[in-house]
Amino acid sequence: MKIKVNDTVLVITGEDKGKTGKVLKTIKSENKVVVEGINISKRHTKPRTTNDKGGIFDIEMPIHVSNVKLVDKKEAKKETKSTKAKVAKTEKTEKAQEVEKVDAKAKEPKKSTKKASK
């Protein structure tokens, strides 16, 4: 496994696609890594001692190594900005196309379906 602890990685597939984070832990036997702020899950716990508090906590779950890509810190910033710009640009064009379709339907004259009587 090429990814080590404290490396910066970019998530390339899954729910957190496009996010970057620091590797906190590697699990070599399962080929998984735990990335800071990625693949968050809720953990319900009971208090085990009188001083301990129970509750619902957010914890990072492991993600498979094939779903992350090793990047430098400089490259990570560039890639996340460009992906956000691409998504915003495609959303704007889709909205513009929808508006054009609605305008085209409104401008079309209605054809009468009644037949002329003789």
Secondary structure, 3 states (H helix, E strand, C coil): CCCCCCCEEEECCCCCCCCEEEEEEEECCCCEEEECCCCEEEEEECCCCCCCCCEEEEEECCEEHHHEEECCHHHHHHHHHHHHHHHHHHHHHHHHHHHHHHHHHHHCCCCCCCCCCC
